């Protein structure tokens, strides 16, 4: 089988995106799984290589089309948009040039995927404030993808190893998140969760749906969302042949999933799903004074293209120091490959 072609966005060049991209593409196993190409500015990637690698012997290969890519380990192909001047780069700061470069890299990557020139898209961090300063008023990657692809029903899935969580709502206030727990939305996210798992090769996914309230409402004592909205969504999903359990109390559902009882958990709001994933994936070493691991993958479900991403920000405070951890990007690439391979089998 031909290896899938993965388009990796440069991210906000003022942050850690270029550095972790170089580090991920310096792993031979990356090229054994896929054919990667960076979408961004070749000059920024070349500068990042000098920071990321001692005795730098990395070759940067600028291209203007996917057909020009070499896909050889030791040479990083860059679909060169010439969109960020390294001499004007403001490292670790919110900047309009960097925000514009991050946006244009994402936009081109989506366009290449829609044109079937690449099999999956992998995104590195952008800064929301820099995006806004550049005149692009999105709250993040997910909304950019939804807008450009014309997608109305989508959701965020986080994964660390075999623990997966998909969200009913994400970037809204907690008050609004509670108001968004409605049967139709919960049912749609259950269906997206099921499709995500089958796309990863899981034949009959076991789906757990978390409750919204403590103890999943305790039969209405602590709230009625489980009775009036979540429960009916689960029953409808079951009637459609899906293997769904719940509402499961949110204080135990993630431990059960981590132990292998479920393949994926439907969380009701942003932090309910993010906190358990980051407790597992983010490992800070107090003695060393640094993060030893920043694992976790962010996947957008419901899109007509594959999008897998790191699950961390631009790390402005540590950018361009040679210390950025690429583990989340490596994981995102692995998930992108799995999704692309299974898609190409259909």
N, C-alpha and C positions, 0 to 999 in steps of 0.2 A: 504494500500500500504506500502511495506517495505521502510523504510527510506534509502535514498541514502548514500553510503559510500564515504566520501570525504577525499582525501589525501592532507594534508597541509604541504608544505615544511617548513623547519626550517629557511631558508634564510641564509644570512651571519651572523654567530654567533657573529661577532664583532659589529654588529649593533642591531637594535631594533626588528628584526624578532622573536627571541625566546620570548621576553617579551610580544609583542602584541599577539603572539600565545597563551601563557598561559592565558592572560586576556580574549581573545575571548572564550576560552574553559572553563572559569569560569562562563560563562553565561548559565543558565539552558536552556534558549530558544534555544541555539545552538543545544543541544542534543535532543530537542523536534522536530527539523527540519531534523537532519541528524545524521549519525554515523561518527564522525571525528577521524582521526588518523594522528599524526604528523610523518613526514618522516625526520629523522635526527639523532642526538645524544641524548640519554636519559639523559646523564650527564649534557649536556648543558641546556636542558629543565628543569631539576631539579634545576640547579643553577638559571635559569631565574625565576622559581617559587618563590624562596627565595627573589628575588629582587622585583618581581611584587606584592607579596601578604604579607600583615602583618599577623603575627600569622599563618604562612603557614601551612595548613593542606592538601594541595594538594597531591594526590598520583600519582606517575609516574610509569607507567606499561610498561616496555620494552618488545617488541615482535619481533619475527623473521619472522612472517607471519601474514597476515590479519586475518586468521582464529583464531589466538590467542587473538585478540582484545576483550575487555570487553564491550566497548561502554557505560560505565556508567558515569553519571555526578558525578564529584568529583574525578574521576580517569582519567588521561590523558594517552591514549595509544600512545606509540612512537615506530614506526618501526625503530628499533635501528641499525643504520649503523656504530656506533662507529667511527665517522669520524671527531671528533673535541675534542682535549684534553682540558678540562676546565682549567687545570693548566698552559697551554701555550697560553691561549686566550689573544689576544691583543685588548682590548676594545676600540672601536672608531677609529681604525686604519686599513689601508689597509694591508692585511696579506695573504700570500700564503695559509696557513692552512685553514683560513676562506673561501678564494675563492674556494679552492678545496672542502671543506665541503658543501658550497652552491651549487656548480655544481653537486656533487654526489647525493645530496638530490633531486635536480630537475630531474636528469637522472633516478633515481630509481622511482620517482613518475610517470614519463611518462611511464616507463616500466610496472608499476603496472596497469596503465590505459589502455595501449595497450593490456594487458593480461586480461582485464575485471575484475580485482580483486578489483578495485575501480571505482566509477561511475563518479567522477569529480576530477580535480586537482585544488588546491588553492595555489597560490605562495605568499610568503612574500619577502621582498626586498633582492636583492643581489647587490653587488658593482662591477661595470664593471671593474674597475682598479684591484681589488682583483682577479677577474676572470682571467684577462690577466696575472697577476703575477703568477697565478697557472697554466698557460699554456693553457687556454681555451679562444680562441680568438673570442668571440661572443660579439655583442654590447648590448645584453640583453636577457631576458627570451624568447622573441618571436622568436629570431633566433635559440636559443637552441631547442625549441619545433619544429620549422620547420625542422631543420637538423635531429633530432632524429626520427621524424615521416615521413620524406621524403615528406614534404608538399611544393609545389611551389607557390601556390596562397593562400595568407593569408592576413589578415589585422587586425589592432588594433581597438577595440571599447572601448570607455570610457563611463561610465554611472554614473549619480548621480540621484537617484530616477528614474523618468520616462524620464529624459533628456538623450539621447544617441547620441553619435557621433562616426562615423567610418571614417578612414583615407585612402586617396589614397596613401600617403607616410608618413613616420615618421622620422627615424633617418638619415637624409641626409641634406646637406646644402640647404639653401633656393633657391639658383640658380639651384641645381639639382632637387629640389622638383618641380619647375616650369617646368622643362624639362620632368618630369615624368607624367605630366597631359596629358595623351593620351587616346583616345576613348576606346580602349580595356581594359585598366586598370580601368578607371572610371566605365565602364559597369560591370566589374567583382566585384568591390567594392559595387556597387548598388545591385548586386545579393547577395553578402555576407550580406549586411545590411538587405535585405528582409528576408533571411534565419534566421538571428539572431533574428529578431523580431518574426517570426513564431515559432521559438524554445522557445521563452519566452511566448508563448500562445496568441500572437496578431494575430488575424485571417487575417486581410487585412491591412498590415502596410502602413502608409502614410510616404513616403520617400521624404525628401527635399535634393536637391543637391546644395551645395554652389558654387558660382562662385569663380574663382581664383583672378580676378582683382577687383579694387574698382568699386562698382555699377555693378558688374558682367559684366564689360567691356563696358557698355553703348553703346551697338550695334557696338562694334569695335573701339570706340574712345580711350579706355584705354587698349587695348589688344584684341587678336583674339582667345584666347583659348576657350572662351565660345561658339564662333561660329563654330570653326573648330574641337574641340575635345569633350567638355563637352556636348553641345547641342545634337550632333549626338548620344552620348552614352545614353542620356536620352530618345531620340526618339526610339532607339532600345529597351531599357528596357520597354517602354510603349507598344511597339508592341508585347512584350512577356507577357503582362498582368499585369505588375507591376504598382503600383500606385505611380508615381513619379512626382515631381514638380521641376522646375528650368530651367536654373541656377538662384538661388535666391541670391540677393546681400548678401555677407557675413556679412555685418554690421547689418542686421536685421534677418537673418535666425535663429539664436540661440534664440533670444527673442521670435520669433514665435513658435519655437519648445518647449521652456520652458513654453509657455502659452497653449500648447496642440494642436497646429495646425498640428504638425508632430510627428511621433513616433520615427524618427531617422533622423540625418543629415549626409550626406556624405561630409566631409571636404577635402580640397585639399592638406593640408600639416599639419605637426605636431602642430605648435603653433596655427594655425587657429582653430583647434579642442580642444587643451588642455586649452587654456586661458579661454574660457567661462566656461568650466567644473570646473576649479580650482577656478575661482572667486566665483562660487556658493558653492563648496564643502569645500574649505579651509577657515577657519575662525580664524583669529588671534585676540586675545584680548590684546590690547596695555597696558591697565591698569594692567592686570595680568601678562603680559610679556610672554605669552605662547599661543600655538594653542589650541583653545577650540574644534575645529572639524577639522578633516582631512578626509573628505569623498570622495568618488569616487572609481570606480571599473574599472579595465583594463581587457578586455576580448579579447582573440585572436580568430578571426574567421577563418574558413576554415580548421581547424585541425581535425584529426580523433578522438581526445579526447577533453574533455571540460577543458578549462583553464580560470580561473578567478583569478584576482590578486588585491592586493592593488595598489593604484595609487600614491605612494610616495616612497621615497628612504630609505636608511638604517639609516638615522638620527644619524650619528656617533657622532655629538656633544652632543646628549642627550641620548645615548645608556646606558643601564644598570644603570639607575638612578631611575627607578620606575615610570617615568613620561610619558612614551610613550603612545600615543593615539591609541587605537585598533579599532576605528570606521570604518576605511576603510576596515580592514580585516573582520569585522562583515558584512559589506555590500557585500564584495566579496563572503563570505560564503553563504549569502542569494541568490545572483545571481547564484552561483554554484548549489545550491539546485534547483532553478527554472529551470535551463537548464537541470539538470539531471532528474528531475521529468518528464518534457515534453518529453525528449528523451526516457525515460523508458515507456512512454505511447504508443509510436509508435510500 
